[in-house]
Amino acid sequence: MITIDDIYEAGRRIEPFIHKTPLIHSSSLSKATGAEVFIKAENLQKTGAFKVRGAFNKMIGLGADKVITASMGNHAQAVAFAARETGARARIVMPVMVTLVKEEASKAYGAEVILYGDNFRESLEYALSQNEYLFIHPFDDDRIIAGQGTIGLEIMEQTQGIDAVLVPVGGGGLVAGIALAVKAISPQTEVIGVQTESAPSAYRSFYERRLATIPPCPTIADGIAVGRTGDRPFEVIASLVDDMILVKEDSIALSVLLFMERMKLVVEGAGAVPLGALLSHKERFRGKRVALVASGGNIDFTIIDRIVRKGLVTNGRIAVFEVIVHDLPGSLRDLTGIIAAHRANILDVYHNRLAENVPVGKTEVAFTVEARSRENLEELLSSIRAGGFVVKDVGSLPDNGYPRAPDGEGG
């Protein structure tokens, strides 16, 4: 197993090539959760994610002039950047359905990008078949794990008395490296892995004490949508990680929104899951000093509007509800007057006179409303009912779908 000395050596090796990212104290998140919250801002790392740490630790001094990997995003950019800086040629294999943004980002660092296969597994098989290139694994590699572990060293150096470190988990390299570093320096500090309910392979493996394979479902946290934890990371997870937590998709969307609103940080879904865990388990961490590893900021801006909108719904600031009104002049005016009195904003309104179970002479009006808070929304609905209107089907906006990271890569 990797030792703390390996991680210290990795830190010395990669220091000229990476940022020592800040550990930011958040007063607003501390107030909201009851914990003392610190953000390890790896979203501000070179290439926008922690992956460069492991990539550089693997490639410096390796002597390979040609490297290859299969990836959908952060690992691809990390290998491409590290190859450019160390004088190697990089070939990145991506599925044909990869987004143009991710493809172009890897090319921008000088890598050759090959689109092959309908999913990550097919891309991985192709990459492994290219024998003239040295393969760089995203997480199942000792030097990759040691490189990621330098985050744990920095957290321990940047503040004292951390009670818990919450870490996103996909393939397991990140949490394994951090656990090795943190436990060697501060054995009493909890290291807790966090996964989305849409991709719980590491969670299941942790509690079943054996490696479990679970194909991921579509998720906001596509960077950790991994179907199986790596063998090497799992050895460390099983022996050093204290717990695993699952978070819901709604909680991740809300966390992305809160990072933007409260801290002015762009954090991708995978990097937001530690905050989602903290929000979902406030009592557990109340009064404790907690470090959240924001693992990356490479959010897909083609879907960011949906994620933010989902976060607003989760926070009770956008809602859809239907009201039965008399189909008479002035009825809608009275209803919108109540909404205006609560300083809520009508985003959309739709009449449906043919709705089922609506009597003749009445109509169903569906509103999409932006409220100031969940409490403001509840007060609004209460006032509408007090005004003699029937409110039905209070719900949220429709889920427009989130990306899927094909099985195989992640934190």
BELWODA-V468833 format. One record per helix or strand. SS is the DSSP state (helix for helix, strand for strand). FROM is the first residue (numbers start at 1). LEN is the number of residues. If there is no record, write none. Layout:
BEGIN
ss = {SS;SS}
from = {FROM;FROM}
len = {LEN;LEN}
END
This chain:
BEGIN
ss = {helix;strand;helix;strand;helix;helix;strand;helix;strand;helix;strand;helix;strand;helix;strand;helix;strand;helix;strand;helix;helix;helix;strand;helix;helix;helix;strand;strand;helix;strand;helix;strand;strand;helix;strand}
from = {4;23;27;36;42;46;49;51;66;74;89;100;112;120;134;142;164;173;190;201;222;231;243;249;269;282;289;296;304;318;331;345;362;374;390}
len = {14;4;7;6;3;3;1;9;5;13;6;9;4;10;2;17;5;13;7;8;3;10;5;15;12;4;6;1;11;9;11;8;9;13;6}
END
